[in-house]
């Protein structure tokens, strides 16, 4: 560390200044010669004196690049330099390059109202900013200044000398309310008084990588400084190894603790007087009805605040003590209690009764904090309404603490540990209740991290909430130990992450959960995550579980029902998921009645979690609506090996991945599902991540994403069959985006999708296969209207049709195309380039007409069509079988469509049959809930032209509708149309 000769006394400084060169120097008078001090300083040369008359000078002084100037005021009380709360009052900037030494003097001033909370470096040194400079200050008062760091004075690589300087009522939001000395600074202190300053740590002095030299002849005083939220090191905080010899006339107490000087072992003290000289080596008593002027030695003469008792009590390892708390409410508003209450080593806090002693922080700070405590007990009290970044109730850092007969409720942590946060700590909890606490991140009840250990006996943890680990969160080799004799209870905690609601661990050894009551007698990942990290010994479940199929109805259900029949349904899928039991050998199903499932209709929670071995089966595809109301993904499945999702609509999902469904490492089957109008950054409709799902009769339509408007495949090998991907939008991959995936598409229609690149599909290091796929009328504003194939992709198309995609059908390489109809032509065996003659491509009917060139044009080695003929090209084969009765043939060969679609007020529905043997036809129209809204009956049957009827929908709301053709009472086909107003 840089060293210079230490100035022992103020007399030495005066002798230094009273040299011949000083006497020969120029004296500049302010305001006689110059109106401002700054102007006088700028004019002065080495050895000059700037003499300032009595008055208040509103200035923010930048010290000039001149050494040896003496700035002298009329008196420290009457000559004031006021920073006007603009910036620092006096700044010795870095560009002075070390030219300022102790011959530069500031004396007989008050320096006040400096404000340094700007951008670096203007957030240091509210009163004085001193960088690489060594000025001398004498007979100066530095008061009412504020900064982020160093409220009164900030020193960096500097060796100033202070004599008879008073530093009081300054503040710093970070460290060093009075002084902050940093980076090889060496402060010489003679007769300096530092009191009533405030900071986060080091209210009086914060010393980092620096040293303090206290005069033995002209002793200093440091007392009554404060830390924000009762942090440690209120008077002095030292952040390095080594020892500081503190030689003082007056300190806050005669026997400092970590609260006064931190870390205590890094100081030696020589103190003559103390502000609180009445420190007592005895137990103390505190009551809301007490008085801090009492001695606190008996229950009849109690003190008023725990904070004051902490200040005066003396205790050590061989002589521990207790602060006894009488029943009553201890809070800032009525008793003046200061929070968080600091736990003192070897001092226990014992209340009169658990329900009678209430420590209420009134949401201004955490309730209690302990750091580097080796022995202390907290018992018989309630801790409530704490608010902190971590540990709303108690924050424990590298400590050992016992809690007995304590209730912790309604505490909040902005980050971790709503009730308790422990870091490298050992906590023993006995007869403790932790209820209704909240953490934004991990551990609504308890967060234990980095080799922390919890010993739990008769502890109840319930109704706490966090993003993960609503009850308990353990991180990195931390572990709770559950008493087998005095069993605990952990139940009804909540997790926004949908996993580990009661207990969540990360990088920890296996944990044996031994409890009387858990949320479920047979928990799963939702209650304890990761599930394989636990063993369970549970006597009771707070919620009854059912090893049976369950029924849910958004409109008629009640979660107080048993849900075992359609007549006694539950109300929410979330609750059904909670109570259903299923295994690989005993799978079950949750049946959903028609209705809208959303937060606003039945208080449904999203995303709906798909559980392993539990299928979700709706009453009808258009009647069961899962509506996430743009608040989350509609559905999520992770690690699911077997489950079926069928007969429902998923809509209005919004997420980063998978607006409709997010599927991670799972293999669910989707059947008869409409995924409609969802949005995400990746996978507006569905995001498959390492999944091998099977989709059949699924419609993915009108979804939006940055990549993968309809679907995003990331790894895995999902299979899509008889599926429609239509009218989705994205920047890349309007229909779908395929990354490093070997997905398989068979009998799939991809039409009407739009993107910048890859209107229908975008292939990225992917190997999908396309069999009997129709890709039509997709648009890319840049390239790849049908398919965009990026480098390192290898895909195969066989028996496919690509037509009317703009600006081209295929862009890129790595696509093998055979026996397919590609507009504009494409090299490959059996490929053709001819109008496929769809029934009604404009309205989404891609069935082939009788004379289509795609009939029997597929790979002759492919499996035959169901009619026994060679495979056709495209998603729908043309039926050529004549071996059935004429009636059946007549109904099989039909046309049904509507235009325009989507429409605004009216649409024309058209149909035709190939024979007039039938007598009656009608069109039945349904809304998206499956409710019949209108029937168009007694329609004439003709061969040609098509029968047309206009449906006026002006009295109906915007949405998806379905129209069904019924002939002679038999349904023939159903199509979808979209009404937009």
N, C-alpha and C positions, 0 to 999 in steps of 0.2 A: 504494500500500500504506500502511496505517495505520502511523504512526511515533510513537514517544515517545522521550524522551531515553534513550540507552543508558547503562546503569550500567557504568562501566568497571572497577571493582574491588569486591571484597567490602568494602573499607574504606569506600567511599562508602555502601554499604547500611547498615553499622553506624552511621555518622554520622547517616544518615537516621533510624534507629530510636532513637538516643540523643537524643531531644528532650525538652523539658520536659513535653510532653503525655504522653509515655511514662512518664516518671518519676512523674507524678501519677496514673497509671492504676491500676486494681485488679489484683491478682494472685490468680488462682484456682488452687488447688492440687489436683492429681489424684494419688492418690485421696482426699486428706484432705477436700476440700470437696465433691467429686462423684466418684462411683464410676467414671464413664466420661468419656472425652475428649469424646464427643459432647455429654454433658450440660453440661460446662464450656463448650464452645464456644457452645452454645445460650443460655447465661446471659450471656456476655461482650458488652461494648459496645465501641465504637470506641476503640482504644488500650489495651484490657485485655490482660493476659498470662495465658495458660493454661499453667501450669508443671506438667510431668508428671514424676513420680518414676520411678526405674529399675523396669523390669518389662516384661512382655509383655501388650499390650492387644489382645484379639481384637475388633476393631471394623471397621465399614464406614461411614466418616464422610461425611455430607452437610454440606458447609460452609454455615454459616448466612448469611443476607443481612445481614452486618455487615462493614464494611471495617475494616482496621487492627488486627485481632486478631493477637497474636504467640503462636504455638503453639511452646513450647520444651520439649524433652526434656532428660533428665539427661545423656545423651551418645549419640552416634550408634550406638555399639556396644551399649549396654545398655538403651536405651529403644526398644522395638519396637512398632510398630502392625502387627498381623497380620490380614490380610483373611480368613483361615481358608478360602480358596478358595471364597468365596461370591459375591462381586462385587468391584468396585473397592475399594481401601483408602480413598482420599479422592476425593470427587467435587465439583467446582465446576460446578454444573448451569447450564443455559441460563437458568433463571428468575432468576439473580442479576443479569442485565441489565447487565453491565459495571461494577458498583459496586466490584469488587475490584481494587485497584491494588497496587503494589509495597510499600506500607506493611503489607500483610498478609504475615506471615512464618511459615514452617515451618522449624525448625532443630533439629539434634541428635537425629535420629530414624533408625531403620531402618524402612523401609516394605516389607513383604514379603507374599508369598502372596495377592496380589490375583488375582482371576479374572474376566475379562469376556468371556464367550463366549455371552451371552444374546441376546435380541432387541434390535434397535436402540432406543435408543442404548447399551444395556447391554453391547455387545460392543466398546467402545472404552475404552482406558486401564486396564490391569490394576492398576497401582500408583496412578497419579493421572490423573483425568479432568478436563481444564481447558477449559471452553468460555466464551469471551468474558470471561475473567478474567486478571489480571496479577499473580499472587502472586510472592513471592520465596522461594526455597529455599536454605538454606545448611547445610553440614555434615550432609547427609542421604545415607543409603545406600538405594538403591532396588533390590531384588533379589528374584529368584525369583517374579516376577509374570508373568501370562499373559493375553493378550487376542487377539481376532481382529485388531484393529488397535491398535498402540501398546502393546506389552507392559508397558513400564515407565511411560511417560507418553504421554498423548494431548493435543495442544493444537489448539484450533479457534478462530480469530479471537482469539488471545491473545498477550500479550507478557510472559511470565514471565521472571524473572531467576534463574539458577542459579549458585551460587558454592560451590565445593568439594563438589560433589555426585558421588557414585559411583553409576553405573547399570550393573549387572552381572547376568548370568545371568537375564535376562528373555527372554520369547519372544512372538512374534505369528505366528499362522497365515497372516496376510496381510502387511502392511507394517509396518516400524518395530518391531523387537524391543526396542530401547532407548527410542527416542523417535519418535513420529509427529507432525509438525507440518503443519497443514492450513489452508487458506483464510485467507490474509493474517496468519498468525501470524509473530511476530518473536521469536526466542529469543536471549537474551543469556547467553553461556556464559563463565564464569570459573573456571578450575581444575577443570573437570568431567572425570571419567574415565568413558568409555563403552567397556566391553569385555565380551567373551564373551556377547553377546546374539545371539539368532537370530530370523530372520523369513524369509518367502518372498523378499522383497527389502527392502533397507535393514535389515540385521541390527542395525547400530548406530543409524542415523538415517534416516528416510524423510521427505523434505521435498517437499511439494506446495503450490504457490502460496504459498510462505512464504520466509522468509530466516533465516539463521544468522549471528550476530555473535560471532566468537571474540575473546576478550581477547588483546592483545599482551603485557600485563604479567603476567597470571596465566594462563599457557597451559594449554590442555586437552590431553587425550590420548584418542585413539580407536583401538582396536586389537583384533585377534583376535575380531572379530564374524563371524557366520556367516550364510549363507543356506541355506534348505531346498533340497535338490537342486542345490546349487552355482549358484544364480541369481547374476546380476550385482549389483553394488552391495552387497557384504557389509558394508562399514563405513558408507558414505553412499550414498544413492540420491536423486537429484534429478529430479523428473518435469516440470520446466518449463524454458523457455528462460532465458537469463541466466547469470550467473556467481556462484559462491560462493567467497569467499576463505577457504581453510582454513588457519588459523594454529595450529599444534600443537606441543606438546613431543614427543609420541610418536604415531606412526602404525604400522600393521601393517608397512608397508615404506617405504623411502625414495622409491621410484619407483612410485607406484600404477599399477594397470591398471584396466580396466573392471570386473574382478572386485571390486576394492576400492572404487572410486568410480565411479559411473555416472550420466550419461555423462561420460567422462573429460574431454572438451573443455569441460565446463561448470564446471570447477574450476581454481583456482590453488592451489598448495601451498607452504607455508612450514613445513618439518618439521625438527626438531632431531635427534630420535632415531627409530629404527625397532626394532620387536620382532624382525623378520627383517632384521637389518642386513647379512647375508651375501649379499645379492642379487649375482648374478654375470652378467657380460656375456660368456657363453660357452655352448657346447653342454654339455648335461648327460646323465648316464647313470643309468638306473633299472633295478633288478632286484628281483624278489620276495625275493631273498636279501640285498638291500642294507640300508642303515641311514640314516635321515634325519639322523643326526649326522655322516655322511661328507660330503665336499665335493662329491661327484657329478661331479667334473671328468674322471674316467676310468672305463673299464669295470671297473677293479679296485677303485674306491672309489665304488660306485654308491649313489644314494639308494634308498629303499624304495618311495615312493609317487609317482605322477604328480602328485597334488595338491600335494605339497610342492615338487616341481620347478617346477610352474607358478607357485608363490608367489614363488620366489626368482630365476627366470630373467628377464633383461632382454633385450629385443629391440625393434628398430624397423625401419622400411622400409629404411634403408640398412645395417642390421646385423642381419639375421635370424639365428635360431639353431634348433637341433634338440634335441629330447629323444629320446635313443636308448633303446629298451626291449629288455632281454634276454629271451630265451625264458622262459616261465613263465606262470602264471595270476595275474592281478591281480583281486582281488575283495575285498569287504568283510570276509568271515569269516576269511580267512587272512593277507592282507597289509594289511588296514585301509584299502584304497583307497576313496576317496570318489567316489560317482557322483551325477549324470553328470559325467564328466570335461570340464572347460571347455577348449575350444580357444582358445589365446591368439594374438592377432594377431602375425604374422611368426614364429611358433614352430611348427615341424613336429614331428609324432610319427612316428618311424620305428622299426618293429619289427625284430627280428633275423630273423624268418621269419613268413610268413603263418599257418602252422599252429602255430607254436611260441609266439607271443605271443597270449594269450587274455585279452581284457578282458571279464570276466564280472560283470555287474551284479547277478546273483543275484535278479533280479526285484524289487529295491528301488527302482530308478529307471531312467531312460534311461541308455544307455551313454555318450553323448557329446553335447555341445551346443556350437554356435558361434553367436555373435551379433555382427554388425557386423565380421566378419572380412574383410579385403581380400586376405590372402595367407597360406595355410597348406596343408600337405600331410599327409595321413594315409596311411601305407603299411605293408605287411607285418605284418598282424595280423588277428585274428578278433574281431568284436564280437558278443557273445551274451547272451541272457537279460536284455535290457533291457526295462523296463516303464515306459511314460510315457503321458500323455494324447495326445501327438502326437510321433512320431519315437522309437520304442522303441530303435532303434540310434543314429541321429543326428538331431538337430533343428537345422536351419540357418535362421537368421533374418537376412535382408539381408546375406548373406555370399557370398564366393567361396572355394571349397574344392576341392582336388584329392584324390581317393581313388585309390590305386594298390595292386594286389595285396592286396585286403581281402576277407574273407569276413564276411557279416552273416547270422546264422542265429538262429532261435528267439527273435526279439524280438517284443514285443507293444505295440500302441498301443490305448488305450481309445477313441480317436477315429480319427485319421488317421495313415498312414505307419508301417506296422509296422516296417520297417527304416530308412527315410529320410523325413523330412518337411522340405521346403524351401519357404520363403516369401520371395518376392522375392530369390532366390538363384541363383547360377550354380555348378553342380557339374560337375566333370569326372571321370568314372569310367573307369578303365582297368584291365582285368584284375580285375574285381570280381565276386564271386559273392553273390547275394542269394537265400536259400533258406529255406523253412519259417518265414516271418514272418507275423504276423497283425495285421489292423486291424479294429476293429469297424465303421468307416465306410468311407472310401475309401482305396485304395492299400495293399494288404497288403505289397507290396514297397516301392514309392516313391509318395509323394504330393507333387506339385509344384504350387504355387499362386501366383497373382498374379505374372505376368511372371517366373516362374522358368524357367531353361533348363538342360537336362541334356545333356551331351555324353557319349555312350556308345561305348566301344571295347572289344570283347571282354568284354562284360558278360553274365553268365548270371543270369536272373531266373526262378526255377521254384518250384513248390509253395508259393506264397504265397497267402494267403486274405484276403478282405475282403468287405464287403457289396457293393461294386462296385469294379472295377479291382483284381482280385486281384494282378496283377503291377504295373501302373503306373496311377496316376490323375493326370490333368492337368486343372487348373482355371484358367480365366480367363487366356487369353493366355500360357499356359505350354507349353513344347514340348520333347520329347526329340529330339536329333539323333543318328542312328545312323551310325556309321562304315561306309563302303562297303568299306574295306580290312580293318579288323579287326572282322569281323562279330560281332554279338551273338546270344544265344539267349534266347528268351522262350517258355516252354512249361509246360503242366500247372499253371497257376495257377487259382484257384477264386474264383467270385463267387456270393454268396448271392442277388444280384439277378437272376441268370440271364442277364445281359448284360455284355459287357466283362470277361470273366474274366481275360484277359491284359493288355488295355489299354483304359482308359475315359477319354474326354475330355469336357470341358464348356466351351463358349465358348472354343474354341481354333481356331487356324488349321489347315488340312489338314496331316496328318503323314505323312511318307514312312517307312514301316517297312521297313528294310533289314536282314535278319537271315540268319544261317545256318540256324537251326532255330526254327520256330514250332510251336505245338501242332498246327496243321493247315497243310498246304501251301496249302489253299484255305479260309481262315477265313470266318466269318460273324459276325453280331451277337453271338453268344454269346462269341466270342473277342475281338472288337474292336468297341467301340460308341462313337458311332454309326458304322456300317460305312462310310457315304459320306464320313466325315471322314478316311479313310485311303487311301493307295496302298501296295501290297505288293510287295516283292522278296524272296521266300522260296526258299531253296535246298532245304530239307528240312522235312518234317513229322514231329513226334515220334510222331504216331499216324497209321497208314495210313487213308486214306479210300476209300470205295467209291462208284462211280457206278453203283449198282444197287439193286434192291429188297433189303430186309433182313428177317430173321425173328427174332422174340424169343419166348422162353418163360421165364416166371418159374420154372417147376418143373424144366425140363430144360436150360435154357440156361447159357451160360458166356460172359462177355465176352472171354475169350481165343479163342473160336471166331471164324470169319470172318463168321457170320451170313448167308451167301449162300444157304442152303437151309434148309428146315424141319427137316432132320436135323442141321444144325450151327448152332443158333440162338444168338443173344446172350442175355444174362440180363436186361438192363435196357433200358428204353426210352430212358433218359437217354444211355446209351452209344451206342445205335443212332443217336440224334439227333446225337451228336457226330461220328460217322464217316460218315454218309450224305451224299452230294453230290446236289443237285438244282437244276434251274433251270426257268424258265418253259417252255423248249423241251424239257427233259428231266426231267419230274417223276418222283418215285419213291414207293414205298409201304413202310411198315414194317408187317409182318404180325404180329399178336399171337396166340399160341396160347392156348387156354383155361387159366385159372389166375388166382390172386389176385396182383396187382402192388401191393406195399406196401413200406414201409420194413422191416417186420418179416419179410416173407417172402422178398423177393429184393433188399433194399436199394435199392428204387426211390426216386428223388428226386422230391419234389413242390414246386411244381406241375409236371406234365409239360408241357413246352414244345412247342407245335405250330409246326413250321417251315414256311416258305413252300415250296410245291410238294412237300411231303412229307405223304402221307396216312397216317392210322393206321387200320388195318382189323383188327378182331378176328375170331376164328374163329366166335364166336356172341355174341349180345347178352347172354345170361344166363351164358355161360361165361367171358367175359373181364371180370374185375373190377378196376378201378383204385380202390384204397382208400387215401385219404390219411391215414387214421387220425386225423382231426381235428387235423392239424398244419398244413395249408396248403390252398390251393385245389387241386382235383384236376388241373385243366388250365388252361393259360394260352396265349392266342395274341395277339400284338401285331404289327400291320403285315403280316398274312398276307393275301395276295390270292387264293391258290388252295390249298386243301387240303380233304380229306374225312376226317371222323371217323365211323366206322361200326362197328356190331356190338360193342358193349361196354356195361358198366355203370360209371358214375362215382358213387362213394359216399364218405361220411364226410369230405367236404371242409369246411374251416373257414377263412374269410378275411374281410377287411373288405368286399371286393366279390367276388361270384361264388364261392360255396363250391364248386360243381361245376365251372363254367367261368367264367373271366374273359376276355372277348373285347374287345380294344381296337383300334379302327381296322382291323378284320379282316373277311374275308368267307368263313370256312370253311363247308362244308356238313356237317350232322349227319344221319346216316341210321341208323335202327334202334339208337338209343341210349337207355338207361335212366339217368336222372339222379335219384338216390334218396338221401334222408336226408343232405343237405348243409346247411350253415348259413353265414350271413354277415350283416353289417349291411345290405347292399344286394344283393339278388339271391341268395337262398339256393341256388337251383339254377344259374342262369346270370345273369351281368351282361353286357349288351351295351352297349358305349360307342362310339358312332359307328361301328357295324358294320352290315353288310348281309348277314348270314348267311342260309342256307336250312336249315330244319329239316323233315325228313320222317320220319314213323314214329318220333317221339321221345316218350318218356314222362318227364314231369317231376313227380315225386311225393314227398310227405313231406319236403319241404325247409322250412327255417325262416329268416326274416330279419326285420329291422325294417321294411324296405320291399321289396316284391317277394318274397314267400315262394318262389314258383316261379321267376319271371324278373323282371329289372329291365331295361327298355329305356331307354337314355339316348341320344337322338339316333339317327340312322341309320334304316334301313328294313329290318329283318329280316323274313323271310317264314317263316311256320309253316304246314305242311300235314300233314294226317293225324297230328296231334300231340295228346297228352293231357296236360293240366295238372291234377293232382288232389291233394287232401289236403295242400296246402301251407299254411303258417301265416305271418302277418305282422301287424304293427300296421296298415300300410296296404298294400293290394294283396295279398291272400292268394295268389291265383293269379299275377297279375303286376302290376307297377307300370310305367306308361308315361309317361316324361317327355320332352317335346319330340321325340317319335319318330313316324314314319309307318309303323309296323310293319303287316304284313298277316297276317291269320289266316284260313285256309281249311280247312274240314273238320277243325276243332279241337274237342275236348271239354274244357270247363273245369268241373270238378265237385268238390264236397266240400272246397273251400278255405275257410279262415276268416281273418278279420281284424277289426280294430276298425272300419275304414272300407274299403269295397271288398272284400268277401269274394272275389269272382271276379276283379275287375280295378279298378285305380285309375288314372284318366287325368288327367294333369297337364300342361297346355299341349301336348296330344298330339293326333295326327290318325290314329289307327289305323283300319283297315278290317276288318270282321268279315263273312265270307261262309261260309254253311253252318256256323255255329258253334253248338254246343250248350252252354249255360251252365245248370247244374243243381245244386241242393242246396248252394249256397255260402252262407255265413253271415257277416254283419257284426254285431258287438255294438252298433255305433252306427248307421251308415247305409250304404246301397249294398250290399245282399247280393249282387246280381249284378254291377253296375257302379257305381262312384262316378266321376262326371265333374265334375272341378273346373273353375273358370273358364278361359276361353280354350282349351278343348278342343273339337275338332270331329271326330266319328267317325261312321262309317256302318255300319249293320247291315243286311244283306240275307240272306234265306233262313235266318234264325237261329231258334233256340228258346231262350227263357229261362223256366225253370220251377222252382218250389220253392226259390227263393232267398229268404233272409230277412235283414232285415225287408221289403225290397222288391226288385224286379228292377233298377230303375234309379233312381239318385239324382243330381240335378244336371241341367244343361242341355248343349246342344251336341251331342246325339246324334240323328242322323237314322236312323229305323227304318222299313224297308219290307219287305213280304212276309215277315214274321216272326211267330212265335207267342210272344206276351209275356203271361205270366200277369198278370191284372188289367187287360190292355189297354194299348195305347200308340198315340198318333196316328201315322198314316202309311199310305201306300198299300198295300193288300193285307195288312195286319196282321190277325191273328186272335187269339182268346183261348179256347183249347180244349185239354183234356188231350191231350198229344201221343201218348199210348198207347205209351210205350217198352216194349221187351221186358222189361227188369228194371232200372229206374233205381236201385233200392236197392242193387244189387250192381254198378252201373256199366255196365250194358249199355243203350246208348242207341240201338240199332237200332229202327226203326219196325216196329210190327206191322201186319197187313194192313189194319185199318180206321182207321189213324192219320189225323187230319185234316191232317197235314203233307204227305201224299203228293200230289204234283203241285200243291202250294199255293205254290210259290216263284215268283219273278219269271219270267213267261213269256218275257222277253227274255234271261234268263240262259242259258248253255250247257245243253243237255239233259243229263239223267242218262245214265250209260252204257247203260241199257236203252232209250234213245231217247225217253223220256217227259219231260214238263216237270219242271224241277228241283223236288226236294222241299225241305222245310225241315229244318234240323238237319245234324249232321256225317255221318250215314250215310243214304244213299238206300235206298229200298225197291225191290228188284229185281222188275220186273213182266214181264220178257220170258218168253214161252212158246214161243219158237221153237227150243228145244233139247230133247234127249231127256229122258225122264222121270227116268232115273237122275241126270243132272246137276242137274235141278231139285230132286230130292229132297234132295240133299246141300247145295244152295244154301240151301234154306229149312229152317232148323234153329234151335234155341234151346240155349244153353249158358251156365250160370251156377253160382255157388256162394253159399251163405249159411250163417252170417254171414261177412262178410269186411271187415276182419280177424277172425280167430278165435283162440281160446285153446287148444283141445285137439282139437275135432272140427268139421268143416264138412260140409255136405250139398251134393254136386255134382249138378246137375240138367241133363238134356238131353232134347230130343225132336226127332224128324224127322217130316216130313209124310207119309211113306209107310213101309210095312213091307217094301218090296221088298228091302232090304238084309238080310244074314244075320248080320253080326257087328259089334259095336261094343265099343270099350274106351277107358278113360281112362288115360293115361300121365302120371305126375307127375315133375317135374324140380326139382332145387334151383337156386339162383341161379348155380351154376357150370356148369349144363347137364348135370349128372349125373342119370341116371334113378334115382329112389329107390323107385318103386313103380308097379305096373301093376294096374289094376282091370279085369279082362277078362270075356268071355262075358256081356255085359250084354244084356238083352232090349230089343228095339226095339219101341216102341209109339207110337201116334198121340197118345193122351191117356189118363190124365194124363201129366206128365213122368216119365221114368225118374229115380229118385233113388237115390243111394248115399252112405253116410256114410264119409268118410275120417278115420280115427283117426290123429292126428299126435302123439300123446303121446310117441313115441320119437324125434321129430325136433326139431332145434334151431330157435330163433326165427329168422325170416328170410323172404325172399321165395321163393315157390314158383310153379311154372307147371304147369297141367294142360292136356293136349292131348286132344281128341276125335278118335279114329281109327275110321273106318267102312270095313269091307271092306279093311283094310290101307292105306287112304288117309287122310292127315291132313286134318281138316276145319277146325279152329280151335284156337287156344291162348289161354288166359286166365291172368291173374295172381291170386294170393291171398297173403295175408300172415298168417303164424303169429306170434303174440305170446304169450310166457309170462311 
